[in-house]
Amino acid sequence: MNAQPVRYPGAEAVTRRRENRVVSADHYFTAEPDGPFHKGEIEFTVAGRDYRLAVASGVFSAGRLDPGTAVLLRKGGLPGPSAEGTMLDLGCGYGPIACVLASEAPGVTVHAIDVNARARELAVENAERLGLSGRVLVSAPDDVPDDVTFTEIWSNPPTHVGKAELHTLMERWLPRLAPGGVAWLVINRNLGGDSLHTWLTGLGWTVERVASQRGFRVLRVTGNSAD
């Protein structure tokens, strides 16, 4: 395997020296990371299928499959081979969730969106690696057509943007669930997992905590009573 990627969890763009090289710590939700581009690969297994994806500095969890994402893919209700429709990977990063969804369900199309341009480039590359580029549609959030609705939304949302921004994100995308649709969310318990559950319920969504593992809550969100 080539040079190993380095994880960049810092909240501000800083520069530090590690192993005699300078690396950038752009935050993963920076739209245009301007730090050095250090590329690598990660490997993981979901539902018995092995994945090897390209990652890079300036992108969320470049050193490994993020633990929250791993819990979501293990505990969420992955679609089966007979699933159809259009799904959304909200905050796709380099594309692990989108690639898993499209691999597990050959009949679905997955919109994979992220504000981070570097993440989108990697998601495109990873979809191509797996032969999924025709069904994993990578774009910036504003480029998703307004009339597209989703049978499923999957997200490990960026909790570090703050509660107000997280709520704005949910208010923008959850109403785009198609009738009978479901959203699968994973939230760190210590970063607002329980408060998000309460807030969504207060808005009229039906929220079920389907798993709690390694400090993460997996939430199943359906049916807004206001509809």
Secondary structure, DSSP 8 states (H G I E B T S, - for coil): --S-------SS--EEEETTEEEE---TT-SS--S---EEEEEEEETTEEEEEEEETTSTTTTS--HHHHHHHHHS----TT--EEEEEET-TTSHHHHHHHHH-TTEEEEEE-S-HHHHHHHHHHHHHTT-TTTEEEE-GGGS-TT--EEEEEE---GGG-HHHHHHHHHHHGGGEEEEEEEEEEEEGGGTHHHHHHHHHHTT-EEEEEEEETTEEEEEEE--TT-
